[in-house]
Amino acid sequence: MKATLDTEHDKQVPRALLPLSRLRAGRNDKREGSRTEAAWAQVCATAGAVVWAGLAVLARMGIARVGAIELLFLFAPLVIVPLGMELARVLVGRGWLGEIARRLQPLGAACAVAAMWVGPGRKAGLLALGWMVVCLLVAGAGALDLVSASWGDSGRSARATWVSATVAIARIDLAVGGAWLVASRLGMRPVGIQEPIGLLTAVHFHYAGFATTTIAAAALRFAESRARGMSLRYLVLAVAGLPFVVAAGFVISPPLKMGAAVLFSACVAALAVWLQACGRRAEDAMARVLLQVAAAAVFAGVLFSAAYAVADFAGSDLLPIPLMARTHGLLNSVGFCLPGLLGWLVEGSTQYTVPSTQ
């Protein structure tokens, strides 16, 4: 019966217009699917924020055995990562690995919470593997896209290739962060690194790596759409690559760690200037507010990070790690990453949605 109706409909539509009508129907289906996925991300991030707030209250009451650094990390899988995954999809598409990661993200975040709740040990390490699986799936999608960008897909413009490569690097950051979480919860000391540096490295790759690089990719996409992003490309490349150099400095040499940290802080400060400029030109009023807030917060946050890098190299305890978690950590996570991701998602919902393609 349905086939008969379809045939009758095709007879009523002129042959020259038939492909166009079907194309429009397909686009409508993709838009509906995009709205569904955006709603999924909103629900996951909102539910994650509620869980995180509850954990913070329980920690304050002494019921949950989690400190400031643990709470700082958990804000990433519960809130930041689902938003970042959605922004990455808006920018370059998701792919089948990313789709699996999207479906498993709530379960992986629950595993991360459980891993923090039980305390370090074998059980915590096994639970942390649940979050690492999600990170590896996201990173796998990034690796596939990076290979595609490296081979110079003829179907993509140079602009799309830069954005795609940046998002791919951001996704790969999650695999490194997930691996360090597992090592931290198992109580391991890779290359002699002790706690809380191990857990802070996981924090570093979730925020300075994944979230910041994704926000930078969105700024690049926005600027290049207005023929203003040529010089921003190299700044975004530095923002994407320097978190790996900073992490390597912990292993190789203190001078490298300090130099890379100061340079990364300078690059993020420059990104804040670009973000503020892009925010002023955003079409959505809410996006303009969110991006301006993000730019101001990250500029303040990098002052703390640069000062800490110098103080740590000099052997000074002027900025101890707990204080950095309450200042720089809060500015970077809640002040920059959250409004930065939300701002580009609000602006991007009507500007540059890209359907899943891999």
Secondary structure, 3 states (H helix, E strand, C coil): CHHHHHHHHHHHCCCCCHHHHHHHHHHHHHHHHHHHHHHHHHHHHHHHHHHHHHHHHHHHHCCCCCCHHHHHHHHHHHHHHHHHHHHHHHHHCCHHHHHHHHHHHHHHHHHHHHHHHHCCCHHHHHHHHHHHHHHHHHHHHHHHHHHHHHCCCCCCCHHHHHHHHHHHHHHHHHHHHHHHHHHHHHCCCHHHCCCCHHHHHHHHHHHHHHHHHHHHHHHHHHHHCCCCCCCHHHHHHHHHHHHHHHHHHHHHCHHHHHHHHHHHHHHHHHHHHHHHHHHHHCCCHHHHHHHHHHHHHHHHHHHHHHHHHHHHHHCCCCCCHHHHHHCHHHHHHHHHHHHHHHHHHHHHCCCCCCCCCC
